[in-house]
Amino acid sequence: MLIAAVTLAECLVAPAKLGNVDEADAALRAAFDIEDHDDSAPRRWASRRAVAGSRLPDPIVMETALHHGARGVATFDARLTASCRSAGLDVLGDM
């Protein structure tokens, strides 16, 4: 499974507050592939956000999935679920 770097950052906020960000980072990197840097990504994210009007993390997740030809995303966020479905993506863990 692939995740965007910003998603990794979001996953690391709680461990950072608890003082074990290094261990959490290592575990997540062992479990997931992290998207490589892509110069076109910020333009795609901005365009998706402009159309959808959603918070920036949602367009990043959607565009990462669409750009890499994913069939779906994993989320428990209701807004992201709706946006992904409208973009033709399946949702694992949908609400």
N, C-alpha and C positions, 0 to 999 in steps of 0.2 A: 504494500500500500504506500501511496505517495502522499505527503502533506506539504503544504506551503510553509516557507520559513516563518511567516507571521503566525501560522497556526501553532508551530512549535513554540514560538515565543509565548503565545497565550497559554499553552499547556504548562509552561515553566513558571508562571507567575506565582501560583500557590507554593510550589517547592522553593522558590526564591524567598518567599516570606518566611518559610520554615527553616531556611538555612541549608537546604540540601539540593540546590539547583544543579550542581555538577553531577550528582548521582542520577537525578531525574533526566537530565539531558542525555547522559550516556545510555540510560535505559530506553528512552524514546528513539534515539538514533539507532539503537540496535534493533528496534522493532519496526521502524518505518524508514522508507527512503524519503529524503528531504529534497524538495525541488531545487534544481540548480538555478543559478542566477540567469535571468532572461531579460535582456534589455527592452524587449517589447512589452513585458508584463505590466509596468505601471500605466501605460497607455490603455491596455486592455481592461485593467482594473478600473481605471477612471471612467472609461466609456460605459462599462457595465454598471457602475455606481450611478452615473448620470441618468441612465435609462431606468434603472430599478429604484433609485432613491433610497437605497438601503445603506446601513452602516458599512464602512469599508471592509471589515473582515469578511462579510458575506460575499461580495463580488470577488474577493481574492480566492476564496474557497471554490466558488463556481468556475471562475476562469481557469484556475489550476486544473480542475477536473476536465473541463471542456477542451483546453489546450492540449492535454495529454490523452485525449480520447477515452476518458473513463466512462463507464456506464452509469456510475452513480457516486454518491457521497455518503459518508456516515455523519449524522448529526442528530441532536435532540432539540435543536432550536427550531421553533415553529415558523419563524419568518424565513429562515434559510431553507427549510423544507419546502415551503410554498414557492420560493424563488427557484429552487433547483427543479422542482416538478414542472414549473412553467418553462424552464429551459430544456426540458426533455430528459432530465437526469433522474434515475431511480434514487431513492433515499433509504438507507439502512438505518434503522432505529428511529424511523419517523414517528411523529406524534399523532 
